[in-house]
Amino acid sequence: MENLRRTLFLTNDTIDSAMVVDDEGKTVYTTETSTQRRHNRTEMKSVSGEVIAKLEWHNTSDNKISFGNSGEKQRLGKFLQEIEVPGNEKCV
């Protein structure tokens, strides 16, 4: 079975409007941030335009994350506490 692990990099210092590329420089995802009435929203899309994830950045309430185009929103902090990152027991 082929090893599907790749190292990914942001092309900018911020996620606001960046490409996510692999270690060969191939674009894997793009990000775009728009200003909404009460928050900013960053969408991560595949190169084919499919929405992979959405992040909502709030000033006065919890930031939120959802997956897919219509995924259920959850608190970003809670999500980060629950995921496991290779090499670390938990991501904080």
JOLIN-V472525 format. One record per backbone hydrogen bond with DSSP energy under -1.0 kcal/mol. NH is the residue of the N-H (numbers start at 1). CO is the residue of the C=O. Records with the same first field share a line. If there is no record, write none. Layout:
NH->CO + CO
This chain:
9->21
11->19
20->29
21->9
22->26
25->22
28->20
29->20
30->45
31->18
32->43
34->41
36->39
40->57
41->34
42->55
43->32
44->53
45->30
46->50
49->46
52->44
53->44
54->66
55->42
56->64
57->40
64->56
65->74
66->54
68->52
74->65
76->63
79->75
80->76
81->77
82->78
83->79
88->85
91->83
